[in-house]
Amino acid sequence: MEEEVLQLYVGYLKKMIAMRGRMEYKNVVELMEQGLTVCKDGNIGIVRSPMWFEPSEKKSSSEEIVKRALDFTLGWHLESVTQGDYPLTMKDSVGARLRSFTLSRR
């Protein structure tokens, strides 16, 4: 039981850290768009380095599994920044447990 609680807590922390990182990225972009003089002529980039997956077989079921795995490791970070939302596979799988982005957070 303690192990299950710990795993849930670690998962929660990962999600909160990722969400906070996304919000800070958005804040930096807004500051630069407002003409922050300290970063004059600066560039903004984002780096993500997830685990990578390849299908073990050339079957559509294997390819779907790989897409889902990539959405849960890369997509939930990258699409939230570039699209302002989570990948559809995540929303379908997690449902109401996945927090929605408010308009101000997109």
N, C-alpha and C positions, 0 to 999 in steps of 0.2 A: 504494500500500500504506500509506504513512504517513497519508494522508487517511482511510482506512478505520479505522485504529487510533485516530486522533484522534476520529473520530465515535463509535466504541465507547466511548472513554474519557469523552467529554462526556455520552453517554447514561447511562453508569454514574454519573457525578457527579450528574446531575439526579436520578436515582433515589435515591441516598444522601442528598442534601439534603432531598428530599421525605420520606423515611422519618424522618430526624432531626427535621424539623419536626413530623411527626405525633407522635413520641415526646415532644417538649417540650410540645406541646399537652396530651397525656395527663397529663404530670407536673403542669402548672398546674392542670388540672381536679382531680386528686387532692389537691393542696395546698389548693385552695379548699374542697373537700368536707370536709377535715380541720379547717376553721375557721381558715385562715391569717389572722391579725389585721391584717396590713398591707392586705389586700384586702377588709376587712369590707364587706359589702353590695355587692361588686363583681359585674360581669358578665363572662362569657367569650363571645367571638364568634370566628368564623372567616371569613376573606375569601378567596375564590378568584375569579380573573378569567382564565378560559381564553379561547382563541379560540372563537368560536361558528361553527357550521356549519348550513347549510340545504340540503335536497336540491335539486339542479338540476332534477329532474323529479319528477313525482308517481308514481314507480315504486317498488315495494317494495325493489328493489335499491339505489336511491339512498337510501332511508330507512335501510336497513341500514348502508350506508356511513357515513351521518351519525351513527347511533347508535354505531358502532364508533369513529369519530373523537372523539366526545364522551366516550366511556368512556376513551379513551387520554389525553385532555387534562384533563377535569374529573373523571370517575368514579374514576380511580385515586387522586386526592387525597380527594375528598369521601366516597366509599363506604368507604374505609379508616378514616376517622374516624367516620362515622355507623353503619356496619355491621360494622366490624372485619374487612373482607375486600375483595378487589378485585372489580371487575365481572366477571361470568361471561364476557363476550366477551374480556376480557383473559386470563383464566385459560385459556380454550379456545385462544386464539391463541398465547400465550407458553408455555404448558405448564409443564414442570418448571423452566424458566429463571427463572420468577417465584417469588421467595421467599415462603413461606407465613408467616402471622402465627402466632406461638406464642400460647398461651392468655394468657400474661402481657402480651403486647403488644396484645391486642384491647381 
